[in-house]
Amino acid sequence: MSQSGSEKLRPPRAKSELAACLAHFRRAFLAVAAFSGLINVLMLSGSVFMLQVYDRVLPSRSVPTLVALVLLISILYVFKVHSTRSAAGCWRVSAADSTSA
């Protein structure tokens, strides 16, 4: 495998500062993206609950299905409130750290 003359003369490309920073914080960006996706799905839980009630519970008059849906949605809302509150707490702490420094 012979290389052409122009390929031999090129120096290796150094990473830019931006690319190095993005590579360094890749796990953090992926965690934020996953958290954001989870919160977006949880935001749909009220709409999904109403759809399930109108499609499954009302036509069949099934109380066990209604109870299961209420429990599931309640757990999801508690998780949503807890995760939103903890995220807001982290933002407040980081804002306080940046202003005190």
N, C-alpha and C positions, 0 to 999 in steps of 0.2 A: 504494500500500500504506500504509494509515494504521494507526498503532499505537494501541492503547487507552491510556487515561490512566494505568493502573497500570504498564504496561510502560515508559513514559517516565520515571516517577518512581524506578524502581529503579536503584540504583547498580550498576556492573559488579561481579561477584563476584570477589574476590581469591582466589588459590590459597592453600590452607592450607599450613602448613609441611610437613606430611606428604606432600601431593600434590606439592609442589615437590621434596622429597627423593626421592620415588619416581621422578619424572620425570628427575631428575638422574642417578640410578643405574640407569636402565632397561637400558642396555647390559650392565651388570654382572649384573643379575638374569637377563637373557636368557642370558648366557654361563654362569652357574651352572646354570640350568635345562637348557641343552643338555648341559653336562658331566655333570650328574646323570642325565639320560636315557641318555646314552651308557654310563655306568657300569652303569646298571640293565640295559641290553641285554647288556652284556658279562658280567654276572653269570649270565645265562641260557646262556652259551656251553657250559658243561659239560653241561647238560641237553640242549641241542640236539645236541651231539656224541654223546651216548649214544643219542638217538633215531635219528640218522642211521646210526650203526653197526648198531643192531638192525634198522632198516628197509631199509638199502641194502647194507651190507657183508656181514653174516652170510648173508642168503639167497642172494646172488650169489657169495659168496666172492671179492670183488673187492679185491685187494691195492692196485691204484692208487687206488681210491676211499678206502681206509683211509689210505694215505699222504697223499693230498691233505687229508683231514679232519684228520689229526694235525698237518700243517704249518699249516693255517689256524687251528686251535684254539691251537696253540703261539704263533703270532704274536699272536692276540687276548689270550692270557694275559700275554705279555710287555708288550703295550700296557697292559693293565689294571694290572699291577704297577707299571709305570713311572708311569702317570698317578696312581695312588693314592699312590705314594711322593712324587711331586712336590707333590701337593695337601697331603699331611701336612707336607711341608717348609714350604710357604707358611703353613700354619696355625701351625707352631711359630715361624716368624719373626715373624708378626704378633702372636703371644702374647708373645714376648720384647720386641717393640717397645712393646707396651702396658704391660708391667710395668716397663720401664726408664724410661718417660717420667713 
